[in-house]
Amino acid sequence: MLQIRGLRKAYGDRVALHGLDLDIRAGEILGLLGPNGAGKSTTVRCTVGLSEPDAGAVHVDGIEVRGHANEARRRIGYVPEVARLYEALTPNEFLLLKGRLFDLSDDAIRSSAQRLLTGFGIGDRADEPMTNFSKGMLQKVSISSALLTAPKLLVLDEPLSGLDVETAATVKEVMREFAVRGGA
């Protein structure tokens, strides 16, 4: 599902990635652990096409991210460390926007949005503007957004940071179910 070969990325004189090789198959969950500055977020950014590596290749579901970023992104669900959502929108409006960007039908978007938001325990707030949502609620909307498009690869950058115990357990369960269904 994800193949990284010889990934290298430097910021000036500081080398963040020294030639990373990594394989993740369908059904697997991998966590990148390490101290600040170890290259975890750089790896994530190169994987999802937000940063161009200096050398090496990233393939998602057989598609090289470099040169085919849009096609690869259609196979990736990405949750950044800090969810940047249009908080003036409701979760339903936000997910409708995201789904339309991926050419999903409105009926399919609404059905998936209801299932995801209800599963995360915020279905009753789906039509409220997100301006007063907690960090955990915003994270649930962000993860719902990543799952909405039925990706093959789910990439989460520090998904449990700042979440309460119950929400963290829910996110872990969602990741397990995603892998069981053949995602990575």
Residue pairs with C-beta under 8 A, 6 or more apart in sequence:
1 24
1 25
1 26
1 28
1 60
1 61
1 152
1 153
1 183
1 184
2 22
2 23
2 24
2 47
2 58
2 59
2 60
2 153
2 184
3 22
3 23
3 24
3 57
3 58
3 59
4 20
4 21
4 22
4 23
4 43
4 46
4 47
4 56
4 57
4 58
4 59
5 21
5 56
5 57
6 19
6 20
6 21
6 55
6 56
6 57
7 17
7 19
7 20
7 21
7 22
7 43
7 46
7 53
7 55
7 56
7 57
7 58
8 15
8 17
8 18
8 19
8 20
8 53
8 54
8 55
8 56
9 15
9 16
9 17
9 39
9 42
9 46
9 51
9 53
9 54
10 16
10 54
16 37
16 39
16 42
17 39
17 42
17 43
17 46
17 53
17 56
19 55
19 56
20 39
20 43
20 56
22 30
22 43
24 30
24 153
24 184
25 184
26 152
26 182
26 183
26 184
27 179
27 180
27 182
27 183
27 184
28 179
28 184
29 175
29 176
29 179
29 184
30 184
32 40
32 43
32 44
33 40
34 40
40 157
41 81
41 157
42 51
44 155
44 157
45 51
46 52
46 53
46 58
46 65
47 58
47 60
47 65
47 76
47 155
48 65
48 73
48 76
48 78
48 155
49 65
49 69
49 72
49 73
49 76
52 66
53 66
57 64
57 65
57 66
58 64
58 65
58 66
58 72
59 65
60 72
60 75
60 76
60 152
60 153
61 72
61 75
61 152
61 153
63 71
63 72
63 75
64 72
65 72
74 102
74 149
74 151
75 151
75 152
75 153
76 151
76 152
76 153
76 154
76 155
77 145
77 146
77 147
77 148
77 149
77 151
77 153
77 154
77 155
78 146
78 155
78 156
78 157
79 139
79 142
79 143
79 145
79 146
79 154
79 155
79 156
79 157
79 159
80 142
80 157
81 157
81 158
81 161
83 138
83 139
83 141
83 142
85 94
85 130
85 138
85 141
85 142
85 145
86 94
86 97
86 130
87 129
87 130
87 131
87 133
87 138
88 129
88 130
88 131
89 97
89 129
89 130
90 126
90 127
90 128
90 129
90 130
91 113
91 117
91 122
91 125
91 126
91 127
91 128
91 130
91 141
91 144
92 110
92 113
92 117
92 126
92 127
94 130
94 141
94 145
95 109
95 112
95 113
95 116
95 117
95 141
95 144
95 145
95 148
96 106
96 109
96 110
96 113
98 145
98 148
98 149
99 106
99 108
99 109
99 112
99 113
99 148
99 149
100 106
100 109
102 148
102 149
104 112
104 148
104 149
109 148
112 147
112 148
113 126
113 144
113 148
114 123
114 126
116 144
116 147
116 148
117 123
117 125
117 126
117 140
117 141
117 144
119 174
120 140
120 143
120 144
120 170
121 140
121 170
122 137
122 140
122 141
125 133
125 137
130 137
130 138
130 141
133 141
135 162
135 163
136 162
136 163
136 164
136 167
139 159
139 163
139 167
139 171
140 167
140 170
143 156
143 159
143 171
143 174
146 154
146 156
147 154
147 174
147 178
151 183
152 182
152 183
152 184
153 183
153 184
154 175
154 178
154 183
154 184
156 171
156 175
159 171
160 168
160 171
160 172
163 171
